[in-house]
Amino acid sequence: MAFQITTLLPTIKSLLAMTEVENALPVVLDLVSEYTGAERGCLELYDETGGIAFKRA
């Protein structure tokens, strides 16, 4: 499932700024999965330019 997460980007950026990326990524994936209803293992996250910021299949 691909989902435009523009509304979540400020929250994600804040999480990444507060901690190391490796520690924040599981939290970000859970947040996006809960918000979109997508399975945690199948996500494509896009940045504000429309480019894929993260992809997990």
CORRA-V998454 format. One record per residue. N is the residue number from 1. SS is DSSP state (A for helix, B for strand, O for the rest). BURIAL is # if it has 16 or more other ideal C-beta (glycine too) atoms within 10 Angstrom, else .. D_FIRST is the distance of its C-alpha to the first C-alpha in Angstrom with 1 decimal. Layout:
((N/SS/BURIAL/D_FIRST) (N/SS/BURIAL/D_FIRST))
This chain:
((1/O/./0.0) (2/B/./3.8) (3/B/./6.4) (4/O/./10.1) (5/O/#/12.0) (6/A/./15.4) (7/A/./16.8) (8/A/#/16.1) (9/A/./17.5) (10/A/./21.1) (11/A/./20.5) (12/A/#/18.7) (13/A/./21.5) (14/A/./24.1) (15/A/#/22.8) (16/A/./22.9) (17/A/./26.3) (18/A/./27.8) (19/O/./27.1) (20/O/./26.3) (21/A/./22.8) (22/A/./22.8) (23/A/./23.7) (24/A/#/21.3) (25/A/#/18.1) (26/A/./17.8) (27/A/./18.6) (28/A/#/16.0) (29/A/#/13.2) (30/A/./14.7) (31/A/#/15.0) (32/A/#/11.4) (33/A/#/10.3) (34/A/./13.2) (35/A/./12.6) (36/A/#/9.1) (37/O/./9.5) (38/O/#/6.6) (39/O/./8.5) (40/O/./10.3) (41/O/./10.3) (42/O/./6.7) (43/B/#/6.1) (44/B/#/6.8) (45/B/#/9.6) (46/B/#/11.7) (47/O/./15.3) (48/O/./17.6) (49/O/./18.4) (50/O/./14.9) (51/O/./15.0) (52/B/./12.6) (53/B/./14.2) (54/B/./12.5) (55/B/./10.3) (56/B/./10.3) (57/O/./9.5))
